[in-house]
């Protein structure tokens, strides 16, 4: 027998991405970058940049 009841479970339509900043991977990368900046802020000045 075929179920003729109306469909009650709809998937919400995917949200349109506006920029790359909407990507979860970008958000995770920015968290990583901020952590690296915080860590390297404690480095001695001569360790922060190569002098060539």
Beta strands, then each sheet from edge to edge (+ up, - down):
end
